[in-house]
C-alpha cells in the first residue's frame, strides 16, 4: 500500500500566531533547532509560514524582533491534504529549494507537517509499535530533539565569522554510501553536510534534497555514493569574513548552511541559527 502524508507526518506541531512577536518565533526555532514554523490563527487554520531566513531578511532591511509575525511571514504557503502521496510530497520538497517543511491541512486546518527528514526516514520506516514508542519517548521529530546549545556571538551584527561559526563539524566523504549519510542526517537533525577528501579539503556539499533524488522511496539509492549526488559548486566563507557580510550572503541567496574554509580545509560551518 502506498504511503500517504498522514502515515509519516508529524502531528504535534510547534506553531506561532500572527500576533506573536518575532522574538517569540526566533526563540522557538533556535531552541528547538527548527528552520521554520507554521503560523496559525485561533481556529488552528494555517495562515502562513515564518522561517529563520525571513527573520534574517527582515533584520537586513532594518526591522526589529518586536515586529509581529504576521508582518514577516510568508502567507502564500504550499500545503497538501492528509491523503497526498509520498511521491508528491517528495517532488515538492525536492523541487522547491527553500522548502523543507510541508504543512498538511484538512480543509484549512493544520493537522501535521512533513519534513525532508520524514521522507528520508520513510525509507526504513518502523512499524506502528516502534513509532508509538518513539512518540512516547519523544525520539522522533514530533517534538524535536533536545536543543544543542551553541555559543552565540556577543554582538550578532559585528565581529568575524570565526566568532559565530560552529567548529565541531560533521562531514561526509565522497565514497560514503547515500543510505548511511541519510541516516546520519536524520539522527543528527542536520540539513546538509560538507563533503571532504582524505585531507579534509572541501569537495562538495550533500543535502537532504540531494539524497532524496528523483525517486526517494524506490530503493534505487542502494549502493550509490555521496560523490554521485553531492553539489560540487559550493559557496564558502572565510573565518575572517565579517558577520554582517555573511548574514547578507545567506539572506540574499537563501542559504541554510555555509562551509567555512581556510586554505581549502573545512574549519567550521555557519548556519542561519548561528546568526539570529
N, C-alpha and C positions, 0 to 999 in steps of 0.2 A: 504494500500500500504506500502511495506517495506521501511524503511528509508535507505537512501544511504549516503555515505560520503559527497556528495555535499549538502545534506539537513541540515547538522549540523556543517559543517566545518567553521572555521574562515577564512575569505578571505583577510582581511587587516593584513598581516603578518609582524611582525618586523623581519628583517634579518640583516646579516652581509655578507661581501665579504671575499674571501680567502686572499686578500691582506690587509685587515684591521688588525691593531694590536690587540693583545689580550685585551689590556686595553679598547678598544672601545666595545668589546663584553661584558666584565665584567661590564662596566658602564651600558649598556642597560639591562643586565639581573638583576643587583641589583636594578636599579632604577625602573624597571617595574615589578620586582618580578617574573621573568621568570626563569625556571630551565635550559632551553636550547634554542638555536636559530638555524634556518636553515641557511645554508651558500649557497649563490647563486652567479653565475657569472654575467657578464654584460648583458647576454641574459636571465636572470631570470631562468636559469637552476639550478636545485638542485645539488650541488656538495659535500655536507656534512652536518653534524650537529656538533655544539660545545656546550658543557654544562658546568655548574659550576664544575661538577665532573672532566671534562677534565682539567679545569683550576687548580683545587687543585692538581691533579696528576702531572701536568706539573710543578707546583711550588715545589712539593715534590722532583722532580728529579733535582731541581736546576735551572729551567727555569725562565725567566722573562716575564713580561707583554708586553715587546716590540716585542715579537715574533709574527710572522704573524699567523692569524687564520688558514690558510691552513696547517700549520705545526703541529697544535694541534688537529684540528677537526677529527671527525670520518668520513672517506669517504664512508664507507660501510653502507649506510642508507637504512633502511626498509621503503618502501612507499606504497601507494595504489592509484589507479585511482579514479576519482570522482564517478564512478558507484559502487564502492565497498560497500558491505552491511555493516550495522552497526554491525551485529553479527560477521563478520570477523574482523572488527576494534576492537571490544571488546575482541575477542580472542587474538589478537596480543598484545594489550596494557596490557592485564592481564597476558599473558604468559611470556613476556619479562620484567624481574624485573626492569631494569633501564629505560625502555622505557615509557615515559609519553606523548610524543608528536609524532604524526604520520603525516608526510608530505603527502599531497595529490598532485599528479603530473599528468598533462595531457601530455603524452609523456615523456619529460624530464623537462618540465617547471613547476615550483612550482605555484600552484593555490590556495592553502589553507593548513591549518593544522587542525587536530582533536586531542583534548586532552582528558584525562580521565574525566575532568570536563564536557566537552561537552557531553560525554556519560551519565554521571550522570544526567545532565540537561535534556537530551532527554527523561527521564522517564516521566517528566511533561512538555514536550516541548510546548512553547507558539505558538500561531497562527502566521501567516505571518505578520499581522499588528503589533502585540506586538513586534515581533522580529525586525521589521523595526524600531519601535520606540526606542527599546533598542540600536540599532546600531547608530541611530541619536544622542542619548544622550550619547553614549559611555559606556552603562551599561553592555554590555556583554564582552566576552573575546577577541573581535576583536582587541581592543587596550590595554585592561588591566585596572584594577582599578588604581586609583591614588596611587603612591608608599607610603607605610608606612615606614617612615624613622626610623631606629633603631640606637642606639648608637653603633658605631663600636669601636673595641678595638684600643687603641692608637698605639699599636705595634702588628699587627696581628700574628706575629710569636712568640711572647713571652706572658708572663702572664698566668693567670689561666682561666679555663672555666667560672668561675663566672664573669670575666671581659667582656666576649663576649656574654654570653647566653642571651636569651630573657626570662624575668621573668614574663611577663604578659601572662600566659599560658592558652590557651583554651583547655579544656579537655572534654572527654566523659565518661559516666557511662556504666557499663555492661548492665543495664536494658534499656538504651536508644534505641529507635526504629531506625532501619537501615535507613529508609527514612528520618527521622529527621536529623540524622548525615550527610547523603549525602547532604541534603540541606544546612547544616551549612558549610560543606567543600566548596561547590560551592560559597556560599555567601561570605565567608571569604578568599577564594582562598588559602586555606591550602591544603597540600597533605596528611597529616595524623594528628591524634590526640592521645595523651596519654589517656589511659583508666584507671580511678581511682575508688577506692571504696569510701565509705562514710567518711573514714578517710584520703582521699587524697593519699592513698597508691597506687603505680603503680601496675596494674594487667595485663596490655597488651597495645597494640598499634593497632589502626584501621586506615587503609589507603584506598585510592581510590580503589586500586586493590582488597582489601578485600571486599569492598562494591559492586564492580561490580559483583562479584560472577561468577557463571558459565553461567547464563542467565540474564544479566543485564537489559534487556528491557522486560522481560516476565511478570513482575509484581509479581513474586513469592517472592520478598523481603518483601512484605507487611506483617507486624506482626512480622518479625524477629528482634531480638535484637542484639546489638553490641557484647555481650558476645558470640554469636553463630558464629561470623565471624572474630573476632579480632585475632591478632597474640599474643600468650602468651609468647613466648621466645624472650624477648626484650633486645637488647644491650643498656646499660646505661653508663652514665658518672657521675663522682662526681664533685662538684663545685671546688674542689681543684686539679683536673687533669690539666695538662699543656695544653695550646692551641696547642702546637706542637704535642703532643701525640693524641689529639682529631682530629686534621687535618689528621694525619696519619691513624687513625682508620676509619674515614669517607672515605678517599681516597681509602684505601685498600679494604674496604667492600662495597663500592658503596652506603653508607647510605645517605638518604636525610635529616633526622632529628633524633637526638638522645635525649631522655629524660635525664634530669639532676636530679639525685636523691640524697637526703640526709636523712639518717635514714628511707629509704623506701618511703619517700614522694617526690612527684614531686615538685621541686623548680624552674625549668626552662627547656628550650629546647635549643639545639644548632643545627643549620642547616647549610647547605653549604654556604648560603648567609651571615651568621654571620662570616665566616672565609675568605671571599675574600675582 
